[in-house]
Amino acid sequence: MKILLVDGTIFGAKTGALLRQVEQYIKEYNNELELEILYFSNLKHQILDGSPLNEDMKMMIQKFEEADGYIIASPIYQASIPGVLKNAFDMLNPKAMRYKPVSMVANGGTYQHHLVVENQLRPILDYFRCLVTPNYVYSHASHFDENNNITDEEIKDRLRELARVFVEYCKLSGTLSKEPVDKH
Ligand SMILES: Cc1cc2nc3c(=O)[nH]c(=O)nc-3n(C[C@H](O)[C@H](O)[C@H](O)COP(=O)(O)O)c2cc1C
């Protein structure tokens, strides 16, 4: 199974640090999964406005379509997810992530915005009919040192548990046919 780990930040390094920690834990639970991190900071983003898509956007869409599962890592911007992440979801076929496992991790500058994950990111993934794991992880600047390494042991434990459940959801997805019996 191919797992796409999406780093939705375009400026900093904390969201990527969360993602690499999850990557390590997933490998510990299942070293047969094919893991790839897609850093949005490396892409030339293009707003979905009807213009022909550039090569980076085509490549991004292809990676989403080919993946069998996802870890979505997002910084919090203006009490929501970054525009580039919403824009990326807008570019996908609604069936691209259907019945595929997804876990969410997010980082914010305040503690107050942890429900952005629950109230804004999860509904989008529910629309795509993803198998969203019940647990997600929200971290804050105080959980990192000055070099953006995760220092908080509780956050690491929560990321490990997220990885454990995600790997179980991968097994579930493997046995669930993606062919619908309805027309929707
Ligand atoms: C444009 C912008 C808007 C932001 N808005 C919020 C916000 O509303 N709530 C919050 O908790 N953090 C906010 N932040 C802080 C970011 O969430 C934080 O810098 C980010 O998670 C750090 O992760 P990174 O190093 O991967 O970029 C904002 C940062 C930027 C750049």
The ligand as a Tripos MOL2 file, in Angstrom:
@<TRIPOS>MOLECULE
LIG
   31    33     1     0     0
SMALL
NO_CHARGES

@<TRIPOS>ATOM
      1 C1         -0.9070   33.2250    7.9290 C.3       1 LIG1
      2 C2         -0.8470   32.5730    9.2740 C.ar      1 LIG1
      3 C3         -1.9970   32.5160   10.0310 C.ar      1 LIG1
      4 C4         -1.9800   31.8740   11.2790 C.ar      1 LIG1
      5 N1         -3.1460   31.7920   11.9970 N.ar      1 LIG1
      6 C5         -3.1660   31.0590   13.1310 C.ar      1 LIG1
      7 C6         -4.3890   30.8650   13.8450 C.ar      1 LIG1
      8 O1         -5.4350   31.3690   13.4790 O.2       1 LIG1
      9 N2         -4.3660   30.0790   14.9450 N.ar      1 LIG1
     10 C7         -3.2200   29.4810   15.4100 C.ar      1 LIG1
     11 O2         -3.2850   28.7440   16.4040 O.2       1 LIG1
     12 N3         -2.0390   29.6570   14.7540 N.ar      1 LIG1
     13 C8         -1.9830   30.4320   13.6480 C.ar      1 LIG1
     14 N4         -0.8120   30.5970   12.9650 N.ar      1 LIG1
     15 C9          0.4070   29.9520   13.4860 C.3       1 LIG1
     16 C10         0.6740   28.6820   12.6890 C.3       1 LIG1
     17 O3         -0.3320   27.7130   12.8990 O.3       1 LIG1
     18 C11         2.0220   28.1040   13.1000 C.3       1 LIG1
     19 O4          3.0020   29.0680   12.7750 O.3       1 LIG1
     20 C12         2.3070   26.8400   12.3650 C.3       1 LIG1
     21 O5          1.4780   25.7950   12.8090 O.3       1 LIG1
     22 C13         3.7410   26.4160   12.5560 C.3       1 LIG1
     23 O6          3.9400   25.2290   11.8140 O.3       1 LIG1
     24 P1          4.9950   25.2060   10.6450 P.3       1 LIG1
     25 O7          6.3350   25.4790   11.3170 O.co2     1 LIG1
     26 O8          4.9320   23.8280   10.0670 O.co2     1 LIG1
     27 O9          4.6050   26.2480    9.6560 O.co2     1 LIG1
     28 C14        -0.7800   31.2950   11.7600 C.ar      1 LIG1
     29 C15         0.3940   31.4040   10.9930 C.ar      1 LIG1
     30 C16         0.3510   32.0200    9.7570 C.ar      1 LIG1
     31 C17         1.6260   32.0970    8.9420 C.3       1 LIG1
@<TRIPOS>BOND
     1     1     2 1
     2     2     3 ar
     3     2    30 ar
     4     3     4 ar
     5     4     5 ar
     6     4    28 ar
     7     5     6 ar
     8     6     7 ar
     9     6    13 1
    10     7     8 2
    11     7     9 ar
    12     9    10 ar
    13    10    11 2
    14    10    12 ar
    15    12    13 ar
    16    13    14 ar
    17    14    15 1
    18    14    28 ar
    19    15    16 1
    20    16    17 1
    21    16    18 1
    22    18    19 1
    23    18    20 1
    24    20    21 1
    25    20    22 1
    26    22    23 1
    27    23    24 1
    28    24    25 2
    29    24    26 1
    30    24    27 1
    31    28    29 ar
    32    29    30 ar
    33    30    31 1
@<TRIPOS>SUBSTRUCTURE
     1 LIG1         1 GROUP 0 **** ****
